[in-house]
Amino acid sequence: MIYFPVSGVETEWWIPLLTAFLISTFTSTGGVAGAFLLLPFQMSVLGFTGPAVSATNLVYNIIAVPGGVYRYTREGRLVAPLVWTTILGTVPGFFLGAIIRINLLPDPKPFKLFVGMVLLYVGIRLGASALGFTRSTGDSFSGQCKVSNPSFNLKQISYEFDGRSYRASFPGIFLLSIAVGVIGGTYGIGGGAIIAPFLVAIYGLPIHTVAGAALLGTFITSITGVVIYSILAKFYLHTGLSISPDWALGGLFGLGGAVGVYTGARLQRYMPASIIKLILTGCILFVSVRYILGFIVTK
């Protein structure tokens, strides 16, 4: 057994490694590092519930994500305009979210309901797309195509992929990114768990091009988030509230996640978009229903 003094968690060394590996292998195929599933695991299984759990989740992202980003970049499926648009919105939103988490939501119960409702909506939209109930494009990826002609202006983001042209509203994605930043900063995730499904289900962008951008955005936002939480911790020393990340626990999760994220990114090109969407849908609905029911039952 290993004891982590910052979080107060005591567990076998292999449990964080294996948990992170299994989660990230599946979720990274959709551009999600898996932090949004690790959070309930840390809170419910390991008993780590304070604000510091959010910062620890971000440490996981920083370690786990780079391998997947490298893989998507190498395969030519990273859409730079999507990356920078989401970063421009999520970074300032993240700062606001961290303030909210520390000052207004030391008890995460009300926020769980909010996150659960948001994820429920996104999960339903994404599931409908995966099952063919809504119009969807870009699901016939051959496994060899690369992103070409990416561009953006103040009106739209555009690029070509697998013989199709894709366009999305720059203001819409920017405003969405701000909202995702607030949620991510409060919840302790980089935002990929929300932004990737939105880009696929709402904007109709192909999941094989969204994944890399969502992971890179998550990585940069998570670095920002760890810095913000570490700075804010100095202003709350007198409260006794644990805000700084548990680097050891986050690092252990991150090592397992690094292998899983790279594995998932490597496998993605061989997976149909519908299967990836169903994986994301299952993960999202699991967390959303769990948090909504948790709020109702314990109210």
C-alpha positions in Angstrom: 0.0 0.0 0.0 1.1 3.6 -0.8 0.0 6.6 1.3 -0.3 10.0 -0.4 -0.2 12.6 2.3 -1.6 15.5 0.3 -4.8 13.8 -0.6 -4.9 11.4 2.3 -5.4 8.5 -0.2 -4.0 5.0 0.6 -4.1 2.5 -2.2 -2.1 -0.2 -4.0 0.4 1.3 -6.5 -1.0 -0.6 -9.5 -4.7 0.6 -9.0 -4.2 4.2 -10.3 -2.0 2.9 -13.1 -4.4 0.3 -14.3 -7.5 2.4 -13.9 -6.0 5.3 -15.9 -4.7 3.0 -18.6 -8.1 1.2 -19.1 -10.1 4.5 -19.1 -7.8 6.5 -21.4 -7.3 3.7 -24.0 -11.0 3.9 -24.8 -11.7 7.6 -24.3 -8.7 8.9 -26.2 -10.1 7.6 -29.4 -12.6 10.4 -29.2 -10.1 13.1 -28.0 -10.9 12.7 -24.3 -8.0 11.9 -21.9 -10.4 10.4 -19.4 -10.0 12.8 -16.5 -13.8 13.2 -16.3 -14.0 9.5 -15.4 -11.0 9.5 -13.1 -12.6 12.3 -11.0 -15.6 10.2 -9.8 -13.2 7.3 -9.2 -11.0 9.4 -7.0 -14.0 10.9 -5.1 -16.1 7.7 -4.7 -13.5 4.9 -4.6 -10.4 6.6 -3.2 -12.3 9.1 -1.0 -10.5 12.2 -2.4 -13.2 14.9 -2.4 -11.6 18.3 -1.7 -10.8 21.0 -4.3 -7.3 19.6 -4.6 -8.8 16.6 -6.5 -9.6 19.0 -9.4 -6.0 20.1 -9.6 -4.7 16.5 -9.3 -6.9 15.6 -12.2 -5.1 18.3 -14.3 -1.7 16.8 -13.4 -2.9 13.6 -14.8 -3.8 15.3 -18.1 -0.4 17.0 -18.4 1.4 13.6 -18.2 -1.1 11.5 -20.1 -2.0 13.6 -23.1 1.3 14.4 -25.0 1.7 10.9 -26.5 -1.7 11.0 -28.0 -1.2 14.5 -29.4 2.1 13.3 -31.0 0.3 10.4 -32.6 -2.5 12.5 -34.1 -0.1 15.1 -35.3 2.1 12.5 -37.0 -0.9 11.1 -38.8 -1.9 14.6 -40.1 -5.2 14.8 -38.3 -4.6 17.7 -36.0 -6.7 20.8 -37.0 -4.7 23.8 -35.7 -7.6 26.4 -36.0 -9.7 24.2 -33.7 -6.9 24.1 -31.2 -6.3 27.8 -31.0 -10.0 28.7 -31.0 -10.7 26.4 -28.0 -7.6 27.6 -26.1 -8.5 31.3 -26.5 -11.9 30.5 -24.8 -11.0 27.9 -22.3 -8.0 29.5 -20.6 -9.8 32.6 -19.3 -12.9 30.5 -18.6 -10.8 28.1 -16.6 -9.6 30.8 -14.2 -13.2 31.8 -13.5 -14.1 28.1 -12.9 -11.2 27.6 -10.4 -12.4 30.6 -8.4 -16.0 29.2 -8.4 -14.8 25.7 -7.3 -12.8 27.1 -4.4 -15.2 29.8 -3.1 -18.6 28.6 -4.0 -18.4 24.8 -4.4 -16.1 23.2 -1.8 -18.9 20.7 -1.6 -19.2 19.5 -5.2 -22.7 18.1 -4.8 -24.6 21.0 -6.5 -22.1 21.2 -9.3 -22.4 17.5 -9.9 -26.0 18.0 -10.8 -25.2 20.8 -13.2 -22.4 18.8 -14.9 -24.7 15.8 -15.0 -27.4 17.7 -16.9 -24.9 19.1 -19.4 -23.3 15.8 -20.1 -26.8 14.1 -20.4 -27.8 16.4 -23.2 -24.5 16.0 -25.0 -24.6 12.2 -24.5 -28.1 12.0 -26.0 -27.1 14.1 -29.0 -23.9 12.1 -29.6 -25.7 8.7 -29.2 -28.4 9.8 -31.7 -25.7 10.6 -34.2 -23.9 7.3 -33.6 -27.0 5.3 -34.1 -28.0 7.2 -37.2 -31.0 9.1 -35.9 -29.5 12.4 -36.8 -27.6 13.6 -39.9 -23.9 12.9 -39.6 -20.9 13.4 -42.0 -17.4 12.2 -41.9 -18.2 8.7 -40.6 -16.6 6.9 -43.6 -13.0 7.6 -42.8 -10.7 5.3 -44.7 -7.8 5.5 -42.2 -5.3 7.1 -44.5 -6.6 10.7 -45.1 -5.0 13.8 -43.6 -6.4 17.3 -42.8 -5.8 19.8 -45.6 -6.3 23.5 -46.2 -7.2 24.5 -42.6 -8.1 28.2 -42.1 -10.1 30.4 -39.9 -11.3 34.0 -39.6 -13.6 35.8 -37.2 -16.6 34.2 -38.9 -15.7 30.5 -39.4 -13.2 27.7 -39.2 -12.8 25.5 -42.3 -10.8 22.6 -43.5 -10.9 19.6 -45.8 -10.8 15.9 -44.8 -11.4 12.7 -46.6 -12.9 14.4 -49.7 -15.2 16.7 -47.8 -15.1 20.3 -46.7 -16.1 21.2 -43.2 -17.1 24.6 -41.7 -18.0 25.7 -38.2 -18.8 29.0 -36.6 -15.7 30.7 -35.0 -17.8 32.8 -32.6 -19.9 29.8 -31.7 -17.0 27.6 -30.9 -15.2 30.4 -29.1 -18.2 31.1 -26.8 -18.6 27.3 -26.2 -15.0 27.2 -25.2 -15.4 29.8 -22.6 -18.3 27.9 -21.1 -16.3 24.7 -21.3 -13.4 26.5 -19.6 -15.6 27.5 -16.7 -16.9 23.9 -16.3 -13.5 22.4 -16.7 -11.9 24.8 -14.2 -14.6 23.9 -11.7 -14.7 20.2 -12.4 -11.0 19.6 -12.8 -10.9 18.5 -16.4 -9.2 20.0 -19.4 -12.5 20.3 -21.3 -12.0 17.7 -24.0 -14.7 15.6 -22.4 -17.2 18.3 -23.2 -15.8 20.1 -26.3 -15.1 17.0 -28.3 -18.7 15.6 -28.1 -20.1 19.1 -28.8 -18.0 19.6 -31.9 -19.1 16.2 -33.2 -22.8 16.2 -32.2 -23.6 19.9 -32.6 -21.3 21.1 -35.3 -21.1 17.9 -37.3 -17.3 17.7 -37.5 -15.7 14.3 -38.0 -14.5 12.6 -34.8 -11.2 11.6 -36.5 -10.2 15.2 -36.9 -11.7 16.5 -33.6 -9.8 14.1 -31.3 -6.3 15.6 -31.7 -7.4 19.1 -31.3 -9.4 18.3 -28.2 -6.5 16.5 -26.6 -4.0 19.3 -27.4 -6.5 21.9 -26.1 -6.8 19.8 -22.9 -3.1 19.6 -22.5 -2.5 23.4 -22.7 -5.6 24.2 -20.6 -4.5 21.7 -17.9 -1.0 23.4 -17.6 -2.8 26.7 -17.2 -5.1 25.1 -14.6 -2.4 23.6 -12.5 -0.6 27.0 -12.4 -3.8 28.7 -11.4 -4.7 26.3 -8.6 -1.1 26.4 -7.3 -1.1 30.2 -7.2 -4.6 30.4 -5.6 -3.5 27.9 -2.9 -1.1 30.4 -1.5 -4.1 32.8 -0.8 -6.1 30.2 1.0 -3.5 28.8 3.4 -5.3 30.3 6.4 -8.5 28.4 5.5 -7.0 24.9 5.8 -8.5 24.0 2.5 -6.4 21.7 0.4 -6.1 23.2 -3.1 -2.7 22.4 -4.4 -2.5 19.2 -6.5 -1.3 15.8 -5.2 1.6 15.5 -7.6 2.5 12.0 -6.6 -1.1 10.6 -7.1 -1.6 12.6 -10.2 1.7 11.4 -11.6 0.8 7.8 -11.0 -2.5 8.2 -12.8 -0.7 10.1 -15.5 1.8 7.3 -16.2 -1.0 4.8 -16.8 -2.9 7.4 -18.8 0.1 8.1 -21.0 0.3 4.6 -22.2 -3.5 4.4 -22.6 -3.8 7.7 -24.5 -1.1 6.8 -27.0 -2.6 3.3 -27.4 -6.1 4.8 -28.1 -4.7 7.4 -30.5 -2.8 4.6 -32.4 -6.0 2.5 -32.6 -8.3 5.2 -33.7 -7.6 5.1 -37.4 -8.8 1.5 -37.5 -12.1 2.3 -35.7 -15.4 3.4 -37.4 -16.7 6.8 -36.2 -19.9 5.2 -35.0 -18.0 3.0 -32.6 -15.9 5.9 -31.2 -19.1 7.9 -30.8 -20.8 5.0 -28.9 -17.7 4.7 -26.6 -17.9 8.4 -25.8 -21.7 8.2 -25.4 -21.4 5.4 -22.9 -18.8 7.2 -20.8 -20.7 10.4 -20.8 -24.1 8.9 -20.0 -22.5 6.8 -17.2 -21.1 9.9 -15.4 -24.1 12.1 -16.1 -26.7 9.6 -14.8 -24.6 8.7 -11.8 -24.2 12.4 -10.8 -27.9 13.2 -11.3 -29.1 10.2 -9.3 -26.5 10.9 -6.6 -27.9 14.4 -6.2 -31.5 13.2 -6.1 -31.0 10.3 -3.7 -28.9 12.2 -1.2 -30.9 15.5 -1.3 
